[in-house]
């Protein structure tokens, strides 16, 4: 049973760790909420001082990927609710430590996986749960994005193993998260990763096959090295129908008895450049997180959800390293 957590008073006081592009996005999004005060913004060197402040109830972790788990753990141990940008962690063990520590401290951990809140994705989740599509057969996660050499050179931690994590953790993780969200737990993984284009430590290209607990199979095809970026595709095929997305747009909807959802707004595609991604996704998820914390409820994408997606990526890396079939540690 989910632990009871006291509702937060209004205004909800938030401190932000990290003042790069994502930290700026979060600051601007929260500035538009009447029930939130951003009471402090700190770089990585000022994180401890921010966490020690009595007037901070929620900490937003907006630093490089490899720092997320360490800073989230310090946050929950300081008694703060923590909102972590994707991924929760590059290490499954470190991510699990965050989840366990949060439960012990009686605080919440939320992971930014904003695509789960897109109206069409929520409609797809409800339609799949309704059962009329029948047996899930195949899920395809296809991400063919363009990142040039300057993208990696301009921000030195990008492309590194210990702070970035590679194309799966950095670029593809949102679509992988949707694959798990919509088709359920992944039981086993095979895969390969490679550096084919960029002069970086981590992979820029990956391919994997998945077996879901439901018996369905999956294909993951990812690269950040294409000359022209293409929309991220998520294609789901069932015994009685199909649902296909290109970025946030529904390109096919064959669901018995359920009308095709309307695309209410475009969130912006990151296929050619991360700067093209808009703020609407963050706005939706942060609104849901603040509302949950005000009522004491669990956020819609909790720490364990984020851990499952991180464990899937880690399983692909392990499968590539060992040449074996790997079972994700958390599903």
Secondary structure, DSSP 8 states (H G I E B T S, - for coil): ---------SSEEEEEE--SHHHHHHHHHHHT-TTEEEEEEE-GGGHHHHHH-TT--EEEE-S-GGGHHHHHHHHHHTT-EEEE-S-S-SSHHHHHHHHHHHHHHT--EEE--GGGGSHHHHHHHHHHHHSTT-SEEEEEEEEE-B--HHHHHHSTTTT-TTTT--HHHHTSHHHHHHHHHHH--EEEEEEEEE-SSS-SSS-SEEEEEEEETTS-EEEEEEESB-SS----EEEEEETTEEEEEETTEEEEEE-TT-------------SS-GGG--SHHHHHHHHHHHHHHHHT---SSBHHHHHHHHHHHHHHHHHHHHTS-B--S--
